[in-house]
């Protein structure tokens, strides 16, 4: 907390300088003013640093408990930007660079736990991360406490094991081109005569077909060693052919029906960690609140009551 100490020293020095000049009342208010500026500018930075340290400590605790290197990729999609304008975070090349660096620094004999909370993102970045996860020699686990859609699902498929909250979801991995699902582009083109389709649409359809084949082939490569070639080819087709809308929630039950290795024993540290990635505060009243009541002990057991 050196920033706080240095800030206090600065204010004290300023106070005495103003006192020497003989303006005690002015000095008092000036000190209050500078203290306010100090809190306004450095306060959020100090709180953020404390939050980072708390995350690091909890990740270390979880890693020690599970004998793994814990990596997080958490995107708060509903974040509120400057002047209340919403902006959206997704999987970027910068994310893949950082995740790949973390994986590269993990010893070959150490397991990896990757915690995902993301709406998806760039196919290139997601593919890079998925390949790095698949190539890691030790056990790899992707943990999904809430959702991991699209590119996040692609990454999850690369892991040896997927751990999901009972109510968490994955999603289809059909590519999106110019905000349109690639399978839907092909479907629309197939319903028209070639002479009724302009060149730009035909080019878009060609790209759509290629992108589906590429993602389908990659999903197959991720799964074939774990579930066999025939099942891997089936799942790859289901997830990329446009059977569902792109935001279709693949629940734990659906994932198991597909043949994926899914469990639901999410480590409790993951939920604690998610609390350390808060949404930016809004001026409006929050839409969801709950107030946990004190735990009541019944004999040797313990029950928890919640009020909504």
C-alpha positions in Angstrom: 0.0 0.0 0.0 2.9 2.4 -0.8 0.5 4.6 -2.9 -1.6 5.4 0.2 1.5 6.1 2.4 3.1 8.4 -0.2 -0.2 10.2 -0.7 -0.5 10.9 3.0 3.1 12.1 3.2 2.3 14.5 0.3 -0.8 15.9 2.0 1.1 16.4 5.3 3.9 18.2 3.5 1.4 20.4 1.7 -0.4 21.1 4.9 2.8 22.4 6.6 3.8 24.4 3.6 0.5 26.2 3.6 0.7 26.7 7.4 4.1 28.4 7.0 2.4 30.8 4.6 0.1 31.8 7.5 -3.3 30.8 6.0 -4.4 28.1 8.4 -8.1 28.1 7.3 -7.1 28.1 3.7 -4.6 25.3 4.4 -7.3 23.2 6.0 -9.7 23.4 3.1 -6.9 23.0 0.6 -5.8 19.8 2.4 -9.4 18.6 2.2 -9.5 19.4 -1.5 -6.3 17.7 -2.3 -7.3 14.7 -0.2 -10.5 14.5 -2.2 -8.5 14.6 -5.5 -6.1 11.9 -4.2 -9.0 9.6 -3.3 -10.8 10.3 -6.6 -7.7 9.5 -8.7 -5.8 6.9 -6.8 -8.7 5.3 -4.8 -10.0 3.2 -7.7 -6.5 2.1 -8.7 -5.7 0.9 -5.2 -9.0 -1.0 -5.0 -8.3 -2.6 -8.3 -4.9 -3.7 -7.1 -6.4 -5.1 -4.0 -8.9 -7.0 -6.1 -6.1 -8.4 -8.3 -4.2 -9.6 -5.3 -7.4 -11.2 -3.9 -7.9 -13.0 -7.2 -4.3 -14.2 -7.3 -4.5 -15.5 -3.8 -7.8 -17.4 -4.5 -6.4 -18.8 -7.7 -3.3 -19.9 -5.9 -5.4 -21.6 -3.2 -7.5 -23.5 -5.9 -4.4 -24.4 -7.8 -2.7 -25.8 -4.7 -5.8 -27.8 -3.8 -6.2 -29.3 -7.3 -2.5 -29.4 -8.1 -3.1 -27.4 -11.3 -2.3 -24.1 -12.9 -5.5 -22.0 -12.8 -6.1 -19.7 -15.8 -9.2 -17.5 -16.2 -10.8 -15.9 -19.3 -13.8 -14.0 -18.0 -15.7 -11.6 -20.2 -18.4 -9.4 -18.7 -20.6 -9.0 -21.8 -23.0 -6.5 -20.2 -20.4 -4.0 -19.1 -21.3 -0.4 -19.2 -18.9 2.0 -20.8 -18.2 5.7 -20.8 -21.3 7.9 -20.7 -23.5 4.8 -20.2 -22.8 3.4 -23.7 -22.6 -0.4 -23.5 -19.6 -2.3 -24.9 -19.0 -6.0 -25.2 -16.0 -8.1 -24.5 -15.3 -11.3 -26.4 -12.4 -13.6 -27.2 -9.7 -11.6 -29.0 -6.2 -12.3 -30.3 -4.9 -10.5 -27.2 -6.7 -13.0 -25.1 -5.2 -15.9 -27.0 -1.7 -14.4 -26.7 -2.1 -14.2 -22.9 -3.6 -17.7 -22.5 -1.0 -19.3 -24.7 1.7 -17.6 -22.6 0.2 -19.0 -19.4 -0.1 -22.5 -21.0 3.5 -22.3 -22.3 4.7 -21.5 -18.8 2.9 -24.5 -17.3 5.2 -27.5 -16.7 4.3 -30.5 -18.9 3.4 -32.6 -15.8 1.1 -30.1 -14.3 -2.7 -30.0 -14.9 -4.4 -26.9 -16.2 -7.8 -25.6 -15.0 -9.2 -23.0 -17.4 -12.2 -21.1 -16.1 -14.4 -19.7 -18.9 -17.1 -17.1 -18.8 -17.5 -15.7 -22.4 -20.0 -15.1 -25.2 -17.5 -16.3 -27.7 -15.3 -14.3 -30.1 -12.9 -14.6 -33.0 -12.5 -18.1 -34.6 -8.8 -17.6 -35.0 -8.2 -16.7 -31.3 -10.5 -19.5 -30.0 -8.7 -22.0 -32.3 -5.3 -21.0 -31.0 -6.4 -21.5 -27.4 -8.2 -24.8 -28.1 -5.1 -26.2 -29.9 -2.8 -25.2 -27.0 -5.2 -26.8 -24.5 -5.4 -30.0 -26.6 -1.6 -30.2 -27.0 -0.8 -29.8 -23.3 0.6 -33.2 -22.0 -1.0 -33.2 -18.6 -4.7 -33.2 -17.8 -6.7 -30.2 -18.9 -10.1 -29.1 -17.5 -12.4 -26.3 -18.6 -14.7 -25.0 -15.9 -17.9 -23.2 -16.9 -19.7 -21.6 -13.9 -22.3 -19.8 -16.1 -21.8 -19.8 -19.9 -19.2 -20.4 -22.5 -20.7 -19.9 -25.9 -19.5 -20.2 -29.5 -15.7 -19.9 -29.4 -15.8 -20.6 -25.7 -17.4 -24.0 -26.5 -14.7 -24.6 -29.1 -12.1 -24.2 -26.3 -14.1 -26.4 -23.9 -14.2 -29.2 -26.5 -10.4 -29.3 -26.5 -10.1 -30.2 -22.8 -9.9 -33.7 -21.3 -12.8 -32.8 -19.0 -15.5 -30.2 -18.9 -16.9 -29.1 -15.5 -20.2 -27.1 -15.7 -22.5 -25.7 -13.1 -25.8 -27.7 -13.3 -27.4 -24.6 -14.9 -24.5 -23.5 -17.1 -24.6 -23.7 -20.8 -22.4 -24.2 -23.9 -23.4 -23.3 -27.5 -23.2 -24.2 -31.1 -19.9 -23.4 -33.0 -21.3 -22.6 -36.4 -19.3 -19.7 -37.9 -20.8 -16.2 -38.3 -20.2 -14.1 -41.4 -21.2 -10.5 -41.5 -23.6 -11.1 -38.5 -25.2 -14.0 -40.4 -24.9 -17.7 -39.5 -22.9 -19.5 -42.2 -25.4 -22.4 -42.5 -28.3 -19.9 -43.0 -26.4 -18.2 -45.8 -26.0 -21.5 -47.6 -29.6 -22.4 -46.9 -30.9 -19.1 -48.4 -28.7 -19.4 -51.5 -29.9 -23.0 -52.1 -33.5 -21.7 -52.4 -32.7 -19.4 -55.3 -31.7 -19.9 -58.9 -28.0 -18.9 -59.6 -29.1 -16.2 -62.1 -31.2 -14.6 -59.3 -28.2 -14.3 -57.0 -25.7 -11.4 -57.2 -22.0 -12.0 -57.2 -21.4 -10.7 -53.7 -23.9 -13.1 -52.2 -22.3 -16.0 -54.1 -18.9 -15.0 -52.8 -20.4 -14.9 -49.3 -21.9 -18.3 -49.7 -18.5 -19.7 -50.8 -16.9 -18.3 -47.7 -19.7 -19.7 -45.6 -19.1 -23.2 -47.0 -15.4 -23.0 -46.4 -15.8 -21.7 -42.9 -18.2 -24.5 -41.9 -15.8 -27.1 -43.3 -12.9 -25.6 -41.5 -14.6 -25.4 -38.1 -16.2 -28.8 -38.5 -12.8 -30.4 -39.4 -11.2 -28.7 -36.3 -13.9 -29.9 -33.9 -13.4 -33.4 -35.3 -9.6 -33.2 -34.7 -10.2 -32.0 -31.1 -12.6 -34.9 -30.3 -11.5 -38.0 -32.3 -8.8 -39.2 -29.8 -11.2 -38.9 -26.9 -14.5 -40.4 -28.2 -13.6 -42.1 -31.5 -13.7 -40.9 -35.1 -17.3 -41.8 -35.8 -18.7 -40.0 -32.7 -16.3 -37.1 -33.2 -17.5 -36.6 -36.8 -21.2 -36.8 -35.6 -20.7 -34.1 -32.9 -18.7 -31.9 -35.2 -21.5 -31.9 -37.8 -24.3 -31.3 -35.2 -22.5 -28.3 -33.7 -21.7 -26.6 -37.0 -24.5 -27.5 -39.4 -27.0 -24.9 -38.2 -29.4 -27.3 -36.5 -29.9 -24.7 -33.8 -29.7 -20.9 -33.5 -26.3 -19.6 -32.6 -27.4 -18.8 -29.0 -29.1 -22.1 -28.4 -28.2 -23.2 -24.8 -26.5 -26.6 -24.7 -27.2 -27.6 -21.2 -25.4 -30.3 -19.1 -28.0 -32.8 -20.1 -27.7 -32.0 -23.8 -23.9 -32.1 -23.6 -24.0 -35.5 -22.0 -26.4 -36.8 -24.7 -24.0 -35.6 -27.3 -21.3 -37.7 -25.7 -19.2 -35.0 -24.1 -17.2 -35.7 -20.9 -19.1 -33.4 -18.6 -19.2 -33.2 -14.8 -21.0 -30.8 -12.5 -18.7 -30.7 -9.4 -17.6 -27.1 -9.8 -15.0 -26.2 -7.2 -16.4 -23.7 -4.7 -13.4 -21.4 -5.2 -14.7 -20.8 -8.8 -17.9 -19.2 -7.5 -15.9 -17.1 -5.0 -13.6 -16.0 -7.9 -16.6 -15.0 -10.1 -17.6 -12.6 -7.3 -14.3 -10.9 -7.8 -15.1 -9.9 -11.4 -17.9 -7.4 -10.6 -19.9 -5.6 -13.2 -19.3 -1.8 -13.3 -21.6 0.0 -11.1 -24.7 1.6 -12.8 -26.5 4.6 -11.6 -29.8 2.7 -11.9 -31.0 0.3 -9.3 -29.7 -3.2 -9.9 -32.1 -5.6 -11.5 -31.3 -8.6 -9.2 -30.6 -8.6 -5.5 -30.5 -11.2 -2.8 -29.8 -11.2 0.9 -28.3 -14.4 2.4 -29.5 -15.1 5.9 -27.3 -16.4 8.7 -26.6 -20.1 8.5 -28.7 -22.2 10.8 -27.2 -25.3 12.4 -29.4 -28.3 12.8 -27.6 -31.0 14.9 -24.4 -31.8 12.9 -25.8 -30.6 9.7 -25.9 -27.0 8.4 -28.6 -25.4 6.2 -28.5 -22.2 4.3 -31.6 -20.0 3.7 -31.9 -17.3 1.1 -34.4 -14.5 0.6 -35.0 -13.1 -2.8 
